[in-house]
Amino acid sequence: MNSRQRAYLMSLAQTMQPIIQIGKGGLTPELASAVSEALAARELIKISVLQNCMESPKELAVTLGERTRSQVVQVIGKKIVLYKEGKDDKKKIVLPK
């Protein structure tokens, strides 16, 4: 992913509300599968890391990216934005070249 594509995804994510929250339970296999399902449905999601979570948002983003085979678009404060390209027949977001 190049910088223009990343900037485009960041602009799309600005108006989004977080659809998943990570709390004191941290990153569980169930949470990772929920993130994977959300990425399959939406391609671009925003995740909120709550105050009582002991892990840092950057570490969580890297781990979630690896487990869901997605790309970390950005981590700002306690918000994580992930992107996973959809299959050809279900593509919703067209990235600039």
N, C-alpha and C positions, 0 to 999 in steps of 0.2 A: 504494500500500500504506500503510495507516495504522499507527499505533504498536501497536495491539492485535494486528493481524495479524503484525507484525514480532516482537513479543514471543512470540507463539504459535510462530512458526517457529524462533526462538532456543531455545525450550524443547525443541522436537523435535530440534534439532541438538546439544544438549548431550550426548546419549547416543550420538551417531553417531561412527564412526571415519572419518578421512580416507580417501577412496578414490582420490585423485589427489595426486601429489607433484610440485612444481615445483622443479627443481634448477638447476644451473649453466647449462643450456641455455636457461633462461628460457622465455618464452612463444613457442612455435612454432605454425605453422598446424595441425600434427598434434595438438598438445596442445589447442588450441582446439576442434578437431573432436571429440576424445575427451571434453572437458568437455560439449560440446553433446549428444553421444550419451548421456552419463551423466545429464544433466538430463532428456532425453526419457524415459529409463527410470525415473528415481527422483523427479524434480521438485525435490528438496532434496538438495544434496550439500555435503560438507565437503572442502576442499582444504588440503593442508599445503605451506607454502613452506619449503624446506630452507635451512640456514645458508649454503650455498655459492651461493645465488641472489643476483645483484647488484641486482635490482630490489626495490623496497619492496612489501610485501603490499598496501598500499592502492592503489598504482598498478596492480598486477596485477589486483586485484579490479575496478577501474573498467574496465580494458581487456577483461577476460574478460566482464564484464557487457555491454559494447557489442558484442563479437564474437558472443556467444551469444544476445543479446537476452534476457538474464535480469536479475534484480534482485539486488543485493548486500544480503544480510540483515545480515551483520556481518563485521567484520574485528577479530580479537582476537589480538594478538601475531603469530604466523606462521600463523594459521589463517584461512581465508576460507570463508564460508558463502554459497552462491548458491541462488536459487529461481527456477524457471521453471514457470508454471502449465501443467499438462498439457491436452491436448485433452479436450473434454467426455466422450468415450467412454472415455478412459484416465485420468481424474482420480483421484489417490490421496489427495491432501491437500485437505481442505475447510477453507478459512480462515473464522474468525469474522468477523461483519459489524461 
